[in-house]
Amino acid sequence: MRSAHMGRDKGTPGAGLHQEGNEMALRRTRRLLAVVLAAGLGATLSVMTMTAHAAAAGCQVSYTVSSQWQGGFGASVAVTNLGDPINGWTLRWSFGAGQTVGQAWNATVTQSGAAVTAAGVSYNAALATGASASFGFNGTWTGSNPVPTGFTLNNVACTGSTTTTPATSPPTTKPTTTPTTAPTTAPPNGTPPARTVRVYWLKPTDKAFDQRYPDGITSVMKEAQRFFKAQLGKTFTLNNPVVEVVNGLHDTNWYITNNCTGSDHYWCVVDNGQRELQQRFGADSRWINVEEVSAEETNKSGGGGGNGWVLLSGHDADGAAGVNGPINRWYGGMVHELGHAFGLPDATSTDGTCMSASLYDYPNCTFSQTQKNGILNGPFASFLS
């Protein structure tokens, strides 16, 4: 489906349009990875007496600096519970070089001096044995940005092994758990409610699962949700999970080349992805649909938005995941394309609104009063609350 206005945005920033097809050069930064390695993959239940058992505790943490620029960085953290199941988790660490935490997603993150505390939220607070929770944040640094070296989960050091403490209560049956794997294609709670924003990361068959993508896209969507609320007094509803990971039916080359015989290859990838989502999941006007496809024909593939859709190709997915560019560029891009999805046209000049090239200055762009009225009185106004 190609709408009458899909925000093709093929102009340059100076022309007041969101440039998607021929992306600006962005500094690629070295990703830093620190993993607290586990000595074992699970916790062992030990029977101490006929009426009591030993409680096992242990954890593994992966802390990744997924993107870094002068004075700022993005980080992804994954914590795995190696011990007995827990309901409610708190991860703690300390920074060693004066780093500070800013906006976070998928956890409540606070900081006092060098000490940082991250607590699980409602949808990821329970961790079975072997289960993991992932969250991320943006931060600032000066001088250097070393990764933390020590973590605790619920006041137990994450050493990659488990410890046991005596328990006095009668033994209970340990829940059966399975190893954590990439999410399945189907949303876990069935079809999402209507009048929500439905978000898909479409992963071709030759693209390995990478948690940075659903985490990063979730961050971008939540920032856009916050921005709409601040600008309009209302905002859209996201689902749980925010991102549906779609295991595509084809390899990357298929999404680039299928039905792509004309001279304009700008839309090929996102059109192929959109058709697949419509056929497999019934993606239609019941939702605002946001598609991010991890496929791209270099310097040709692009994307846009309009009539209830946001269609984005590989460089936007990479940006959200922290693979390229400062995250604010991708925040601004999503706000811009959601503006199209809700019915707004491009601004006619670079005017400080996010519907112009001012999106590149995000968060220093806004919706004008006319644009606000256009959303609040537009075809998808009922999606806002």
SULGICOR-V897834 format. One record per residue. N is the residue number from 0. RES is the residue in one small letter. OMEGA is omega in whole degrees, -180 to 180 (none if undefined). BURIAL is + if it has 9 or more other ideal C-beta (glycine too) atoms within 8 Angstrom, else -. Layout:
# SULGICOR-V897834
n,res,omega,burial
N,RES,OMEGA,BURIAL
N,RES,OMEGA,BURIAL
This chain:
# SULGICOR-V897834
n,res,omega,burial
0,m,175,-
1,r,-176,-
2,s,179,-
3,a,174,-
4,h,179,-
5,m,176,+
6,g,-173,+
7,r,168,-
8,d,-178,+
9,k,180,+
10,g,177,-
11,t,177,-
12,p,-180,+
13,g,179,-
14,a,176,-
15,g,-179,+
16,l,179,+
17,h,-177,+
18,q,-180,+
19,e,-171,+
20,g,-176,+
21,n,-166,-
22,e,177,+
23,m,177,-
24,a,-179,-
25,l,-180,+
26,r,175,-
27,r,-175,-
28,t,-180,-
29,r,178,-
30,r,180,+
31,l,-176,+
32,l,173,+
33,a,-179,+
34,v,172,-
35,v,-170,+
36,l,179,-
37,a,175,+
38,a,179,-
39,g,-176,+
40,l,-177,-
41,g,179,-
42,a,179,+
43,t,180,-
44,l,-178,+
45,s,178,-
46,v,-178,-
47,m,177,-
48,t,180,-
49,m,-176,-
50,t,-179,-
51,a,177,+
52,h,180,+
53,a,176,+
54,a,-178,+
55,a,178,+
56,a,178,+
57,g,-175,+
58,c,176,+
59,q,-178,+
60,v,171,+
61,s,180,+
62,y,-176,+
63,t,168,+
64,v,-170,+
65,s,176,+
66,s,-179,+
67,q,176,+
68,w,-175,+
69,q,177,-
70,g,-178,-
71,g,178,+
72,f,171,+
73,g,-178,+
74,a,173,+
75,s,-178,+
76,v,174,+
77,a,179,+
78,v,180,+
79,t,178,+
80,n,179,+
81,l,-176,+
82,g,178,+
83,d,180,+
84,p,178,+
85,i,177,+
86,n,-174,-
87,g,-178,+
88,w,176,+
89,t,179,+
90,l,-179,+
91,r,172,+
92,w,177,+
93,s,175,+
94,f,-177,+
95,g,-175,-
96,a,175,+
97,g,178,-
98,q,177,+
99,t,180,+
100,v,174,+
101,g,-178,-
102,q,179,-
103,a,177,+
104,w,-179,+
105,n,173,+
106,a,173,+
107,t,-173,-
108,v,177,+
109,t,-177,-
110,q,174,+
111,s,-173,-
112,g,178,-
113,a,-173,-
114,a,-179,+
115,v,177,+
116,t,176,+
117,a,-179,+
118,a,178,+
119,g,178,+
120,v,-169,+
121,s,-173,-
122,y,178,-
123,n,-175,+
124,a,-179,+
125,a,180,-
126,l,173,+
127,a,176,+
128,t,-179,+
129,g,-179,+
130,a,-178,+
131,s,170,+
132,a,-180,+
133,s,175,+
134,f,-180,+
135,g,179,+
136,f,169,+
137,n,-179,+
138,g,177,+
139,t,178,+
140,w,172,+
141,t,178,-
142,g,-179,-
143,s,-177,-
144,n,179,+
145,p,178,-
146,v,176,+
147,p,-176,+
148,t,-179,-
149,g,-179,-
150,f,171,+
151,t,175,+
152,l,-175,+
153,n,176,+
154,n,174,-
155,v,-179,+
156,a,178,-
157,c,-178,+
158,t,-176,-
159,g,177,+
160,s,-179,+
161,t,172,+
162,t,-180,-
163,t,175,+
164,t,-178,-
165,p,176,-
166,a,-177,+
167,t,-179,-
168,s,178,-
169,p,-180,-
170,p,174,-
171,t,-180,-
172,t,180,-
173,k,-180,-
174,p,176,-
175,t,179,-
176,t,176,+
177,t,-180,-
178,p,177,-
179,t,180,-
180,t,176,-
181,a,-180,-
182,p,176,+
183,t,-177,-
184,t,-175,-
185,a,175,-
186,p,-171,+
187,p,-176,-
188,n,-179,-
189,g,-178,-
190,t,-180,-
191,p,179,+
192,p,176,-
193,a,-180,-
194,r,171,-
195,t,176,+
196,v,-177,+
197,r,-171,+
198,v,-179,+
199,y,164,+
200,w,-178,+
201,l,-173,+
202,k,178,+
203,p,-176,+
204,t,-180,-
205,d,178,-
206,k,-180,+
207,a,175,-
208,f,180,-
209,d,-175,-
210,q,180,+
211,r,-176,+
212,y,176,+
213,p,178,+
214,d,-177,+
215,g,179,+
216,i,175,+
217,t,179,+
218,s,-180,+
219,v,-178,+
220,m,-180,+
221,k,176,+
222,e,177,+
223,a,177,+
224,q,178,+
225,r,-179,+
226,f,179,+
227,f,180,+
228,k,-179,+
229,a,-176,-
230,q,-169,+
231,l,-172,+
232,g,176,-
233,k,177,-
234,t,-179,+
235,f,-180,+
236,t,173,+
237,l,-178,+
238,n,180,+
239,n,2,-
240,p,180,+
241,v,-174,+
242,v,170,+
243,e,178,+
244,v,-177,+
245,v,174,+
246,n,-174,-
247,g,-180,+
248,l,-172,-
249,h,176,+
250,d,-176,-
251,t,-176,+
252,n,179,-
253,w,-179,+
254,y,180,+
255,i,-168,+
256,t,-175,-
257,n,-180,+
258,n,-177,-
259,c,-175,+
260,t,-178,-
261,g,-178,-
262,s,-178,-
263,d,-179,-
264,h,-174,+
265,y,-171,+
266,w,-167,+
267,c,-176,+
268,v,-174,+
269,v,176,+
270,d,179,+
271,n,178,+
272,g,-179,+
273,q,179,+
274,r,180,-
275,e,179,+
276,l,179,+
277,q,-177,+
278,q,-174,-
279,r,-172,+
280,f,179,+
281,g,-179,-
282,a,-177,+
283,d,-171,-
284,s,171,-
285,r,-178,-
286,w,155,+
287,i,-176,+
288,n,178,+
289,v,-179,+
290,e,170,+
291,e,-177,+
292,v,179,+
293,s,176,+
294,a,-179,+
295,e,168,+
296,e,-170,+
297,t,178,-
298,n,178,-
299,k,-178,+
300,s,178,+
301,g,-179,+
302,g,-179,+
303,g,-179,+
304,g,177,+
305,g,175,+
306,n,174,+
307,g,-179,+
308,w,163,+
309,v,-176,+
310,l,-175,+
311,l,-178,+
312,s,-165,+
313,g,-175,+
314,h,176,+
315,d,177,+
316,a,178,+
317,d,180,+
318,g,179,+
319,a,-179,+
320,a,180,+
321,g,-178,+
322,v,179,+
323,n,169,-
324,g,175,+
325,p,-173,-
326,i,-179,+
327,n,177,-
328,r,-178,+
329,w,171,+
330,y,-179,+
331,g,179,+
332,g,-179,+
333,m,176,+
334,v,180,+
335,h,-176,+
336,e,174,+
337,l,173,+
338,g,175,+
339,h,-178,+
340,a,179,+
341,f,171,+
342,g,-178,+
343,l,171,+
344,p,171,-
345,d,170,+
346,a,-178,+
347,t,178,-
348,s,175,-
349,t,-165,+
350,d,-179,+
351,g,177,-
352,t,-180,+
353,c,175,+
354,m,175,+
355,s,177,+
356,a,175,+
357,s,175,+
358,l,-180,+
359,y,179,-
360,d,-178,-
361,y,12,+
362,p,-179,-
363,n,171,-
364,c,-174,+
365,t,163,-
366,f,174,+
367,s,179,-
368,q,178,-
369,t,178,-
370,q,177,+
371,k,179,+
372,n,180,-
373,g,178,+
374,i,-175,+
375,l,179,+
376,n,-174,-
377,g,-173,+
378,p,-179,-
379,f,-180,+
380,a,-178,+
381,s,178,-
382,f,-175,+
383,l,177,+
384,s,none,-
